Amino acid sequence: KVLLVSIRSSSSFSQGGVAAVARRRNNRLQRKITMIIATDFFCWIPFILTSFLHTIHVIDASPSYGLFSIVILPINSVINPILYDEYLVKIFRTRAKRISLLKRSEARR
């Protein structure tokens, strides 16, 4: 079974402009939380599944633990500060937009 997480918000402001700003802020926060949950899930689920299969003697995961501890789990530690820090997210978005614009302009040539 898969556990699905849904984050919803509602805002009831009398002024339309304030509600729109609050809605955009809530949407940004929801995207950030979703990204944090997704990266944690994708970094940890292989380790959890491998450990479980090792525990019930389906596979011998002893050689895999080094790979997880040296490569996969530190990736999560590197990604989380980037997701949490708004400044780094803005830099990433700006550079991603530049790259996509460059690719579009090259494709048109």
C-alpha positions as a Markdown table, in Angstrom:
| # | Residue | x | y | z |
|---|---|---|---|---|
| 1 | Lys | 0.0 | 0.0 | 0.0 |
| 2 | Val | 1.2 | 3.5 | -0.7 |
| 3 | Leu | 0.5 | 6.4 | 1.6 |
| 4 | Leu | -0.4 | 9.5 | -0.3 |
| 5 | Val | 0.0 | 12.9 | 1.3 |
| 6 | Ser | -2.3 | 15.7 | 0.3 |
| 7 | Ile | -1.8 | 19.3 | 1.4 |
| 8 | Arg | -4.7 | 21.6 | 1.0 |
| 9 | Ser | -5.3 | 25.1 | 2.2 |
| 10 | Ser | -8.1 | 27.6 | 2.1 |
| 11 | Ser | -8.2 | 31.3 | 2.6 |
| 12 | Ser | -11.2 | 33.5 | 3.1 |
| 13 | Phe | -10.2 | 37.1 | 2.8 |
| 14 | Ser | -12.7 | 39.8 | 2.0 |
| 15 | Gln | -10.4 | 41.5 | -0.4 |
| 16 | Gly | -9.6 | 39.8 | -3.7 |
| 17 | Gly | -6.0 | 41.1 | -3.9 |
| 18 | Val | -5.1 | 39.9 | -0.5 |
| 19 | Ala | -6.6 | 36.5 | -1.1 |
| 20 | Ala | -4.7 | 36.2 | -4.4 |
| 21 | Val | -1.4 | 37.0 | -2.6 |
| 22 | Ala | -2.2 | 34.6 | 0.2 |
| 23 | Arg | -3.1 | 31.9 | -2.4 |
| 24 | Arg | 0.2 | 32.3 | -4.2 |
| 25 | Arg | 2.1 | 32.2 | -1.0 |
| 26 | Asn | 0.2 | 29.1 | 0.1 |
| 27 | Asn | 0.8 | 27.4 | -3.3 |
| 28 | Arg | 4.6 | 28.1 | -3.0 |
| 29 | Leu | 4.7 | 26.7 | 0.4 |
| 30 | Gln | 2.7 | 23.6 | -0.7 |
| 31 | Arg | 5.2 | 23.0 | -3.6 |
| 32 | Lys | 8.1 | 23.4 | -1.2 |
| 33 | Ile | 6.7 | 20.9 | 1.3 |
| 34 | Thr | 5.8 | 18.5 | -1.5 |
| 35 | Met | 9.4 | 18.7 | -2.9 |
| 36 | Ile | 10.8 | 18.1 | 0.6 |
| 37 | Ile | 8.6 | 15.1 | 1.2 |
| 38 | Ala | 9.3 | 13.7 | -2.3 |
| 39 | Thr | 13.1 | 14.0 | -2.0 |
| 40 | Asp | 13.0 | 12.4 | 1.4 |
| 41 | Phe | 10.8 | 9.6 | 0.1 |
| 42 | Phe | 13.0 | 8.9 | -3.0 |
| 43 | Cys | 16.2 | 9.0 | -1.0 |
| 44 | Trp | 15.1 | 6.8 | 1.9 |
| 45 | Ile | 12.7 | 4.3 | 0.2 |
| 46 | Pro | 15.4 | 2.3 | -1.5 |
| 47 | Phe | 17.3 | 1.9 | 1.8 |
| 48 | Ile | 14.1 | 0.9 | 3.7 |
| 49 | Leu | 13.1 | -1.6 | 1.1 |
| 50 | Thr | 16.6 | -3.1 | 0.9 |
| 51 | Ser | 16.8 | -3.3 | 4.7 |
| 52 | Phe | 13.4 | -5.0 | 4.9 |
| 53 | Leu | 14.3 | -7.5 | 2.2 |
| 54 | His | 17.5 | -8.2 | 4.0 |
| 55 | Thr | 15.6 | -8.7 | 7.3 |
| 56 | Ile | 13.3 | -11.3 | 5.9 |
| 57 | His | 16.2 | -13.0 | 4.2 |
| 58 | Val | 15.2 | -12.4 | 0.6 |
| 59 | Ile | 18.5 | -10.7 | -0.3 |
| 60 | Asp | 21.9 | -10.2 | 1.2 |
| 61 | Ala | 22.1 | -6.4 | 1.4 |
| 62 | Ser | 25.4 | -6.2 | 3.3 |
| 63 | Pro | 27.3 | -4.9 | 0.3 |
| 64 | Ser | 24.6 | -2.3 | -0.4 |
| 65 | Tyr | 24.8 | -0.6 | 2.9 |
| 66 | Gly | 28.1 | 1.1 | 2.0 |
| 67 | Leu | 26.6 | 2.5 | -1.2 |
| 68 | Phe | 23.6 | 3.8 | 0.7 |
| 69 | Ser | 25.6 | 5.4 | 3.5 |
| 70 | Ile | 28.3 | 7.0 | 1.2 |
| 71 | Val | 26.2 | 7.9 | -1.9 |
| 72 | Ile | 22.5 | 7.9 | -1.7 |
| 73 | Leu | 21.7 | 9.2 | 1.8 |
| 74 | Pro | 24.1 | 12.2 | 1.6 |
| 75 | Ile | 22.3 | 13.3 | -1.5 |
| 76 | Asn | 19.3 | 13.9 | 0.7 |
| 77 | Ser | 21.5 | 16.0 | 3.0 |
| 78 | Val | 22.7 | 18.1 | 0.1 |
| 79 | Ile | 19.2 | 18.6 | -1.4 |
| 80 | Asn | 17.4 | 19.6 | 1.8 |
| 81 | Pro | 19.2 | 22.9 | 2.5 |
| 82 | Ile | 18.6 | 23.9 | -1.1 |
| 83 | Leu | 14.9 | 23.2 | -0.7 |
| 84 | Tyr | 14.6 | 25.0 | 2.6 |
| 85 | Asp | 16.6 | 28.1 | 1.7 |
| 86 | Glu | 14.4 | 30.5 | -0.3 |
| 87 | Tyr | 17.5 | 32.4 | -1.6 |
| 88 | Leu | 19.0 | 29.3 | -3.2 |
| 89 | Val | 15.6 | 28.3 | -4.6 |
| 90 | Lys | 15.4 | 31.7 | -6.4 |
| 91 | Ile | 18.9 | 31.3 | -7.8 |
| 92 | Phe | 18.1 | 27.8 | -9.0 |
| 93 | Arg | 14.9 | 29.1 | -10.7 |
| 94 | Thr | 16.7 | 32.0 | -12.4 |
| 95 | Arg | 19.4 | 29.7 | -13.7 |
| 96 | Ala | 16.9 | 27.1 | -14.8 |
| 97 | Lys | 15.0 | 29.7 | -16.7 |
| 98 | Arg | 18.2 | 31.0 | -18.4 |
| 99 | Ile | 19.1 | 27.4 | -19.4 |
| 100 | Ser | 15.6 | 26.8 | -20.9 |
| 101 | Leu | 15.7 | 30.1 | -22.8 |
| 102 | Leu | 19.1 | 29.2 | -24.2 |
| 103 | Lys | 17.9 | 25.8 | -25.3 |
| 104 | Arg | 14.8 | 27.4 | -26.9 |
| 105 | Ser | 16.9 | 29.9 | -28.8 |
| 106 | Glu | 19.3 | 27.2 | -30.0 |
| 107 | Ala | 16.5 | 25.0 | -31.1 |
| 108 | Arg | 15.1 | 27.9 | -33.2 |
| 109 | Arg | 18.4 | 28.3 | -35.1 |
